[in-house]
Amino acid sequence: MKLDITNVRQFYAQGGTPRQLLAVVKERIAAHADNPIWIYCLKDSELEAYCQYLDDTDPRQSPLWGVPFAIKDNIDLAGVPTTAACPEFSYLPERSAFVVQVLIDAGAIPIGKTNLDQFATGLNGTRSPYGAVQNSVNAAYISGGSSSGSAVATALNMVSFALGTDTAGSGRVPAAFNDLYGLKPSLGLVSTSGVVPACRSLDCVTVFAKDLETASAAFAVMDAFDSADPFAQVNVDSNAARTEGRRSGPLKLGVIKPSQLQFFGDAHYQQAYDAALARIQTDTSIELIELDFEPFAEAASLLYSGPWVAERTLACEEPLNQYPDKVNPVVRGIIQGGADLSATACFKAQYQLKALKRLCDAQLAQVDAMLTPTAGRLYTLAELEAEPVLYNTNLGYYTNYMNLLDYAGLAIPAGATSQGLPFGLTLVGSRCSDRTLLSIARRLNIGAVTEGRDKLVADSRYFDLLVCGAHMEGLPLNPQLRERGGYLLEVVKTAPTYRLFALPGGGVKRPALVGDLENGSSIGAELWRLPIDSVGSFLQGIPAPLGLGTVTLTDGREVKGFIAAAGCVDSGAQDVSRFGDWRAYLASA
């Protein structure tokens, strides 16, 4: 039995119970006892309390009713020790982290706490006194970190989804190495209350799942606003759960210039990347556009060479001062590096990051999302043991910049290498593009089947508007679109079911588009894209008889545009449909 949310719901619909499902989970955990995936698994008596809660809860009112999940052991679960993979640091929280509690309230069952790179410092999954977590596909390889146990528990069907954290890539690299989806939300959308900090200003709680629907269902619960978390951010309407579906229409994806790609000597990973892009391009409506990755890479270098290391030093004051010999030597060396950083170095790096973000934002503005490898190479455990710092640094080449620049990321399974090892890509978007990335992922023809919602959606961050008169390119009212960040998408024609009228009156000449099924014509127009938050102020200035309606194009698409009801057009209006478009009419006047 697969534990994706669809199968779990079907299991319960056919009469299965949470207790029966938990027995299956326990068997699977026991079957992999030699792999140090778990730091703590809840006992049957502890799980019974959650089952009793479900006994009294209506499944129809609980979106995650009976769904088992794992928790990275730097996130609090009430009554269970939090260790951050350092037993001496262990404490017993009285209440769960905000994100854990909202999942439990939604009916999800916590199975236990998973292993991690100590204090969430590392991308490889080997820096833990509990042992190095082995890759779920090939035990000779690393699992990826720092959310190693959470990823492998999910990959081995022990849970439906798992919580990780991500500062430098810990919610994405393990996803790529274990054939999973890894959703790294925009900063602050998921509460970090009750999470042991790594870099407090950059930390994100993430979700691992084997399919998009499970990841999406978990995220829909997780992105509740936590007023007690000073780093929490309110989500925007264009990123609400209802905007998610399968992305429709032409799509522009940014890819890294070939000269800037890094696979660190692994030809198999490079071949897997090329093959994944080739599969994507079988959809001829997807355009791949080369972007300059240099500013992203430069921003990434700031994470460990800049003052943000001092946040890790601050977070780990207790273990560094009280029991430094219990801190992993590699982790200790990294964390102690922040102790001597000056305030001037901090501000200098912030200025540099601001400049780099402007360059990176300009690159992202050219596309719907950027698509990169999630990691350039999958190392063996032996390779990581021999070269623990350099190879870990290599793992962050495509990930370290993301939280510094406050972007959203979604790691996607993208097939396997010729050696049978998992390979993954990551979709990158601007802040609060989380649902846009989920919708695009359903569209792509790569790796795992991107099953999902039939609902087709456009990019919810923008509003596409059809104009057929004075707002067209170069005409008098076009600046009203430009000043709001609008840009021309394409020149189009309506279906042959409309008439175009020139309205009477002085000032700027204006048309009215009117539907006419019997005597209509195909009218030339333009489709413009506006940022969604600028649409209201634009529409406020549109006078009668024009209003916003749905216009059908010659290719059958339905778009929003200015249209007037036939009875609203003044008797003095002139029918100019025979000219074919507004420009031709103006030229004849």
ZAMARGU-4260 file (C-alpha; in steps of 0.2 Angstrom, whole numbers, plus 5000, padded with zeros to 4 digits):
<rodrens>
0) 5000/5000/5000 | 5006/5017/4995 | 5004/5030/5008 | 5000/5045/4997 | 4985/5055/5003
5) 4973/5048/4989 | 4977/5030/4994 | 4975/5033/5013 | 4958/5041/5010 | 4953/5026/4999
10) 4959/5014/5013 | 4948/5023/5026 | 4933/5024/5014 | 4934/5005/5012 | 4933/5002/5030
15) 4951/5003/5036 | 4955/5011/5053 | 4970/5022/5059 | 4975/5009/5071 | 4977/4996/5056
20) 4986/5009/5046 | 4998/5012/5060 | 5002/4994/5062 | 5008/4994/5044 | 5018/5009/5047
25) 5026/5001/5062 | 5031/4985/5052 | 5039/4996/5039 | 5049/5006/5051 | 5055/4989/5059
30) 5060/4983/5042 | 5073/4997/5040 | 5079/4997/5058 | 5097/4996/5052 | 5096/5013/5044
35) 5096/5027/5057 | 5081/5036/5050 | 5072/5039/5066 | 5078/5047/5083 | 5062/5043/5092
40) 5046/5033/5086 | 5030/5036/5096 | 5025/5020/5106 | 5008/5012/5104 | 5002/5020/5120
45) 5007/5037/5113 | 4999/5035/5096 | 4983/5029/5104 | 4979/5047/5111 | 4979/5053/5093
50) 4968/5038/5087 | 4956/5042/5101 | 4956/5060/5095 | 4951/5054/5077 | 4938/5043/5085
55) 4929/5059/5090 | 4933/5069/5074 | 4922/5069/5058 | 4934/5065/5043 | 4924/5076/5032
60) 4929/5091/5043 | 4948/5085/5044 | 4957/5087/5028 | 4972/5076/5034 | 4961/5063/5045
65) 4972/5048/5049 | 4987/5053/5038 | 5003/5048/5046 | 5018/5061/5045 | 5036/5062/5052
70) 5044/5077/5060 | 5062/5082/5058 | 5070/5082/5076 | 5073/5101/5077 | 5054/5104/5077
75) 5044/5102/5093 | 5031/5088/5096 | 5023/5090/5114 | 5029/5077/5126 | 5043/5070/5114
80) 5061/5076/5116 | 5069/5088/5104 | 5087/5084/5101 | 5092/5093/5085 | 5104/5077/5083
85) 5113/5082/5099 | 5108/5071/5114 | 5116/5084/5126 | 5105/5098/5119 | 5089/5088/5122
90) 5074/5096/5130 | 5056/5090/5132 | 5043/5103/5125 | 5027/5105/5133 | 5018/5110/5117
95) 5020/5106/5099 | 5027/5118/5086 | 5013/5129/5078 | 5015/5120/5062 | 5014/5103/5070
100) 4999/5107/5080 | 4989/5113/5065 | 4993/5097/5056 | 4987/5087/5071 | 4971/5098/5072
105) 4968/5093/5054 | 4969/5075/5058 | 4987/5070/5054 | 4995/5058/5065 | 5013/5061/5071
110) 5024/5045/5070 | 5040/5051/5077 | 5055/5062/5076 | 5068/5059/5062 | 5087/5060/5061
115) 5096/5076/5054 | 5113/5084/5051 | 5116/5090/5068 | 5109/5107/5072 | 5102/5107/5054
120) 5120/5111/5048 | 5124/5101/5032 | 5116/5095/5016 | 5122/5077/5016 | 5114/5068/5030
125) 5130/5061/5038 | 5133/5073/5052 | 5123/5065/5066 | 5129/5055/5082 | 5114/5043/5078
130) 5122/5038/5062 | 5123/5043/5043 | 5106/5040/5035 | 5107/5029/5020 | 5100/5034/5003
135) 5083/5025/5000 | 5087/5019/4983 | 5106/5014/4986 | 5112/5012/5003 | 5130/5016/4997
140) 5125/5034/4994 | 5121/5049/5005 | 5103/5053/5008 | 5105/5072/5007 | 5102/5083/5022
145) 5100/5091/5034 | 5082/5084/5033 | 5089/5066/5030 | 5077/5056/5040 | 5062/5065/5035
150) 5066/5062/5016 | 5070/5044/5018 | 5055/5040/5029 | 5044/5047/5016 | 5053/5038/5002
155) 5052/5021/5010 | 5033/5023/5013 | 5034/5024/5031 | 5023/5040/5031 | 5013/5050/5019
160) 5023/5066/5021 | 5036/5073/5032 | 5042/5090/5039 | 5059/5096/5036 | 5068/5113/5038
165) 5077/5122/5025 | 5090/5136/5027 | 5102/5132/5013 | 5093/5118/5003 | 5089/5105/5017
170) 5071/5103/5011 | 5076/5101/4992 | 5093/5091/4991 | 5086/5076/5001 | 5070/5077/4990
175) 5081/5075/4974 | 5092/5061/4981 | 5076/5051/4986 | 5064/5053/4971 | 5053/5065/4981
180) 5044/5082/4979 | 5051/5095/4991 | 5041/5111/4994 | 5051/5125/5001 | 5038/5139/5005
185) 5042/5158/5004 | 5049/5164/5020 | 5036/5166/5034 | 5022/5157/5026 | 5024/5142/5037
190) 5027/5146/5056 | 5044/5143/5063 | 5038/5144/5081 | 5044/5129/5090 | 5058/5126/5078
195) 5076/5125/5084 | 5084/5139/5074 | 5098/5138/5062 | 5098/5155/5054 | 5082/5162/5062
200) 5079/5175/5048 | 5081/5162/5034 | 5074/5146/5041 | 5059/5138/5032 | 5048/5123/5037
205) 5046/5112/5022 | 5036/5096/5016 | 5042/5080/5008 | 5030/5069/4998 | 5030/5056/4985
210) 5016/5065/4975 | 5011/5083/4972 | 4993/5080/4979 | 5000/5075/4996 | 5012/5089/4997
215) 4999/5102/4992 | 4986/5095/5005 | 4999/5096/5019 | 5004/5114/5013 | 4986/5120/5013
220) 4986/5116/5031 | 5003/5122/5036 | 5002/5139/5028 | 4991/5146/5042 | 4997/5163/5049
225) 5005/5162/5066 | 5003/5179/5075 | 5015/5174/5089 | 5029/5171/5076 | 5038/5188/5073
230) 5045/5181/5057 | 5028/5176/5050 | 5021/5183/5034 | 5003/5185/5028 | 5000/5175/5012
235) 4993/5185/4997 | 4977/5181/4988 | 4986/5176/4972 | 4995/5162/4982 | 4979/5155/4990
240) 4976/5136/4989 | 4961/5139/4977 | 4972/5146/4964 | 4981/5130/4962 | 4978/5118/4947
245) 4987/5113/4931 | 4996/5127/4923 | 4988/5131/4906 | 4994/5141/4891 | 5011/5146/4884
250) 5025/5144/4897 | 5042/5152/4899 | 5055/5143/4910 | 5072/5150/4913 | 5087/5138/4912
255) 5105/5141/4917 | 5117/5145/4903 | 5127/5129/4899 | 5143/5137/4903 | 5137/5140/4921
260) 5130/5123/4925 | 5140/5112/4937 | 5140/5093/4939 | 5156/5092/4948 | 5163/5078/4936
265) 5147/5067/4936 | 5143/5064/4918 | 5128/5053/4923 | 5119/5068/4932 | 5123/5079/4917
270) 5115/5067/4905 | 5100/5065/4917 | 5098/5084/4916 | 5099/5085/4897 | 5086/5071/4896
275) 5074/5079/4908 | 5075/5096/4898 | 5072/5086/4882 | 5056/5078/4889 | 5050/5095/4894
280) 5052/5101/4877 | 5041/5088/4870 | 5027/5101/4875 | 5030/5114/4861 | 5021/5127/4871
285) 5035/5128/4884 | 5049/5139/4879 | 5066/5137/4888 | 5075/5154/4890 | 5093/5155/4895
290) 5097/5165/4911 | 5112/5172/4919 | 5115/5162/4935 | 5130/5172/4940 | 5121/5183/4952
295) 5112/5169/4960 | 5128/5159/4963 | 5136/5175/4970 | 5122/5177/4982 | 5124/5159/4987
300) 5142/5161/4992 | 5136/5174/5005 | 5127/5161/5015 | 5143/5153/5023 | 5156/5166/5018
305) 5145/5181/5025 | 5138/5186/5041 | 5124/5174/5041 | 5135/5161/5049 | 5134/5172/5065
310) 5115/5167/5066 | 5121/5149/5068 | 5133/5154/5081 | 5120/5163/5090 | 5108/5149/5089
315) 5121/5136/5096 | 5128/5147/5110 | 5123/5134/5123 | 5131/5118/5115 | 5146/5128/5110
320) 5149/5135/5127 | 5144/5120/5138 | 5148/5104/5128 | 5158/5109/5113 | 5166/5092/5112
325) 5148/5084/5109 | 5146/5095/5093 | 5150/5087/5077 | 5168/5093/5073 | 5163/5099/5055
330) 5147/5107/5062 | 5157/5115/5076 | 5170/5122/5064 | 5156/5130/5053 | 5146/5137/5068
335) 5161/5144/5077 | 5166/5154/5061 | 5153/5167/5065 | 5159/5172/5082 | 5172/5185/5075
340) 5161/5193/5061 | 5159/5212/5064 | 5144/5223/5062 | 5152/5232/5048 | 5154/5215/5038
345) 5136/5212/5042 | 5130/5228/5034 | 5142/5226/5019 | 5135/5209/5015 | 5117/5216/5016
350) 5121/5229/5004 | 5129/5217/4992 | 5114/5205/4994 | 5102/5220/4990 | 5112/5223/4974
355) 5112/5205/4969 | 5094/5203/4972 | 5090/5216/4960 | 5099/5207/4947 | 5091/5190/4951
360) 5074/5198/4951 | 5077/5205/4934 | 5082/5187/4928 | 5066/5179/4935 | 5055/5193/4928
365) 5059/5186/4911 | 5051/5170/4914 | 5036/5161/4923 | 5049/5151/4934 | 5067/5146/4933
370) 5071/5128/4932 | 5088/5121/4938 | 5096/5105/4944 | 5092/5103/4962 | 5110/5096/4965
375) 5125/5093/4953 | 5130/5077/4960 | 5125/5063/4972 | 5140/5057/4982 | 5143/5041/4990
380) 5144/5040/5009 | 5163/5036/5007 | 5166/5051/4997 | 5158/5062/5009 | 5167/5055/5023
385) 5184/5058/5014 | 5179/5076/5009 | 5166/5082/5021 | 5167/5101/5018 | 5170/5104/4999
390) 5158/5091/4994 | 5144/5098/5005 | 5148/5115/4998 | 5145/5108/4980 | 5128/5101/4986
395) 5123/5119/4989 | 5127/5126/4972 | 5109/5127/4966 | 5101/5130/4983 | 5111/5141/4994
400) 5104/5158/4987 | 5086/5154/4988 | 5081/5160/5006 | 5093/5174/5005 | 5084/5181/4990
405) 5067/5176/4998 | 5061/5165/4984 | 5050/5150/4984 | 5056/5133/4978 | 5049/5116/4973
410) 5060/5101/4970 | 5053/5089/4958 | 5058/5071/4954 | 5065/5071/4936 | 5069/5053/4932
415) 5085/5043/4936 | 5103/5042/4929 | 5109/5028/4919 | 5116/5020/4936 | 5098/5020/4942
420) 5101/5035/4955 | 5088/5048/4958 | 5089/5065/4949 | 5079/5080/4952 | 5075/5097/4946
425) 5069/5113/4956 | 5057/5126/4950 | 5061/5143/4957 | 5049/5158/4959 | 5048/5175/4967
430) 5040/5177/4984 | 5023/5170/4986 | 5024/5160/4970 | 5022/5143/4979 | 5005/5138/4971
435) 5011/5144/4954 | 5026/5132/4956 | 5014/5118/4961 | 5003/5121/4946 | 5018/5122/4934
440) 5025/5106/4941 | 5008/5097/4936 | 5011/5103/4918 | 5029/5096/4916 | 5032/5080/4907
445) 5047/5074/4918 | 5051/5059/4929 | 5037/5054/4940 | 5019/5055/4934 | 5013/5073/4938
450) 4996/5067/4942 | 4984/5080/4949 | 4970/5092/4947 | 4961/5093/4931 | 4957/5112/4934
455) 4967/5122/4922 | 4974/5138/4929 | 4983/5153/4923 | 4997/5162/4933 | 4988/5168/4948
460) 5001/5182/4951 | 4995/5191/4935 | 4979/5196/4927 | 4978/5194/4908 | 4967/5208/4900
465) 4961/5209/4882 | 4961/5227/4875 | 4954/5232/4858 | 4955/5251/4858 | 4964/5266/4865
470) 4974/5255/4877 | 4983/5246/4863 | 5001/5247/4861 | 5006/5265/4856 | 4989/5272/4858
475) 4984/5287/4870 | 4978/5276/4885 | 4992/5263/4884 | 5002/5272/4897 | 4989/5267/4910
480) 4994/5249/4907 | 5013/5252/4906 | 5013/5262/4922 | 5005/5248/4932 | 5019/5236/4926
485) 5009/5229/4912 | 5016/5221/4896 | 5010/5215/4879 | 5008/5196/4879 | 5002/5193/4861
490) 4992/5201/4847 | 4975/5191/4845 | 4959/5191/4836 | 4942/5187/4844 | 4930/5174/4838
495) 4919/5180/4823 | 4905/5184/4836 | 4908/5202/4840 | 4905/5219/4833 | 4916/5235/4836
500) 4908/5252/4839 | 4916/5269/4839 | 4908/5278/4854 | 4903/5297/4852 | 4910/5311/4862
505) 4925/5322/4863 | 4943/5318/4870 | 4951/5301/4866 | 4942/5291/4854 | 4935/5275/4862
510) 4928/5259/4855 | 4915/5247/4863 | 4916/5228/4859 | 4899/5220/4858 | 4894/5202/4857
515) 4884/5197/4841 | 4882/5178/4837 | 4872/5181/4821 | 4881/5196/4813 | 4898/5197/4822
520) 4915/5198/4815 | 4933/5193/4820 | 4940/5209/4829 | 4959/5212/4831 | 4965/5215/4849
525) 4979/5213/4861 | 4982/5203/4877 | 4991/5212/4891 | 4997/5205/4907 | 4996/5215/4923
530) 5002/5212/4941 | 4986/5206/4950 | 4987/5219/4964 | 4987/5233/4951 | 4971/5228/4942
535) 4959/5236/4954 | 4965/5254/4952 | 4965/5251/4933 | 4947/5245/4932 | 4941/5260/4943
540) 4945/5272/4929 | 4935/5263/4916 | 4919/5273/4911 | 4902/5266/4905 | 4896/5258/4894
545) 4912/5247/4896 | 4913/5233/4908 | 4924/5218/4911 | 4918/5202/4903 | 4923/5186/4895
550) 4929/5186/4877 | 4931/5171/4866 | 4946/5171/4854 | 4948/5163/4837 | 4958/5148/4845
555) 4944/5145/4857 | 4952/5152/4873 | 4941/5163/4884 | 4950/5178/4891 | 4944/5193/4901
560) 4942/5210/4892 | 4932/5226/4890 | 4915/5222/4883 | 4898/5231/4882 | 4881/5224/4882
565) 4872/5228/4865 | 4858/5239/4874 | 4871/5249/4882 | 4879/5256/4867 | 4873/5274/4863
570) 4862/5276/4847 | 4876/5288/4841 | 4889/5275/4841 | 4896/5270/4824 | 4898/5252/4819
575) 4916/5250/4813 | 4917/5231/4813 | 4921/5231/4794 | 4939/5238/4797 | 4944/5223/4807
580) 4952/5232/4821 | 4953/5249/4830 | 4969/5254/4822 | 4962/5252/4804 | 4947/5262/4809
585) 4958/5276/4816 | 4969/5276/4800 | 4953/5278/4789 | 4946/5293/4799
</rodrens>
